[in-house]
Amino acid sequence: MTLPSVTPDWAYEREHWRRGYFRVAGVDEAGRGAWAGPVTVAAVILPGLAMDYPFRDSKQLTPAVRETLAVQVREVALSWAVEHAWPEEIDRLNILGATHAAALRALARLNPPPQALVTDYLKLRAGLPISAPPRADALSYSVAAASLLAKTERDRLMLELDGQYPSYGFAGHKGYGAPAHRAALQALGVSPVHRRSFAPVRALLSRPEPLFDPQ
């Protein structure tokens, strides 16, 4: 297994440990910039043993490595949870609000509950001490673990959506703004799982054609 050169550590978790907060949850999301499907948020509490793990930022890994490491995260975590905000919630709250809502739902499901948080620049109002540095998914073991669960779970859902709406190519681009996705939107219109508040999708809603052609 070839891992990227950036190696996470426990620096942000240690800041909380020194203050007596030993159950530190890492939080990360996947799908925030996609045009379709959910934004997925994971929260993970790893054992506070300061040991080395192979967990890395999911964006830097192949799908096969992500799946292998996601299994390891679930095996070693003290607690973990994954939550989704679907397009209806995203359109109602905006993408940042929906991401926060899904993150708070994930945190509420952790058992034992967290005493502090490390997030990838997601400044949650969870009533807990929080560190929210940029690129935390590459720098913190806890956030890297959360990124693996968020990414693999969202990818699984996008494969399911590809089966329901095969003409859009969700299995390949995962709902992001790839040229193939843009072409499918132009040809087919807006599906029920597209985010209507996102500009490339919203621009098609005034077209006279049906919004969704199941064929």
C-alpha positions, 0 to 999 in steps of 0.5 A: 500500500503506497501512502502519500507523503503527508503524514497526519499526527496527534498535534490537534488532539493533544491540545485537547488532551492537555485540557483533560478532554480525551474523547476527541472526535474528528469530523469531515465531509464529502460531496460538499461541492457536488451538483447531485446527491448528498453531502456526507459527514462522518465523526470518529473518536479514535482511542487516545493512545497516540499510536500511528495509524495508516489513515490518510486524507481520503482524497489522496488515496485510491478507491481500493485503499480507501475501502480497506482503511475505512474498514480499519477505522470502524474496527478501531474507533471508540465510536463513529457515525455517518450522516447525510444531508440530501438535496432537499435539505441542502436547497433549504439550508444552503450547503454550509448549513446542511453540512453543519446540520449533518455534522451535528446529527453525526456527533449526536450519535456518538457513544461514548459522546465526544468531549472536544472536536477537530474538524477540517475548517468546519466551525461547528456550534456544538457547545464543545471545545473545537479546533478547525484548522484548514487541511485537517484531513491531511494533518489529524489522524481523527479527521483523516479517519472521518474523511475515509468514512465520509468518502466511502459511504458517499461513494456507495450512495452515488453508485446506488443513485447511478442504478436509479438514474443510469444516464447521468453517470453518477458512478463515474463523476460522483455528482461533481461538475465533470464535463460528462455530468454537464452534458448529461444535464443538458441532454436529460434535464434535472433529476430528483437528486440534483441540488436545485440551488446550485447555479449549474442546475438552477440555470436549467430549471427555466427550460421549457422541457420536462425537468426529468426524463426517466428514459 
